[in-house]
Amino acid sequence: MIAVNAHHFRRPWQSVATMALIQDADQRWILQGEIGNYGRVAEGE
């Protein structure tokens, strides 16, 4: 993956970002991309 900026990434053959790492309102990290959306779950949740 090639960083487009601090939170957006693309593959070498793509011209625009296709993946993003963002934080939700509760400050949890979420990966958004063409394969779906995934969130990090803290232990015990």
N, C-alpha and C positions, 0 to 999 in steps of 0.2 A: 504494500500500500504506500502511496505517495501522499504526503501531507499537502493539502491545498491551503489550509490555515490551521489554527490550533485545535479545531474540533471537526474538521471535514477532511475526508480522504478519498482518493481515487486509485484505480488500478493503472498501471503504466500505459495501457492501450486506450484508456478513457480520457476524454477531454474535460470532463466536469466531475465534481465530487459525487459519489454514489453512496457514501457511508458517512454517518455523523455520530459523534459521541456528545451527548447533551446531558444536562442535569434537569430533573423535574423540580416541581415546587418544593418537594421534601429533600432536595439536594442529593437524590439517588441518581447514579449514572445509568443512562440508557443508550444502547447501541441501536441506531436506526439505519436500515439499509434495504437493498433489494430482496434480501432473504427473510426479512421480517424485522420486528422490533424486540429487543431483549433488554431486560433490566437486571441489575445486580441486586440480589437479595441478601440482606445481612443474616448472619447466623441467628437462629431463634425466631425468624419471621415465618 
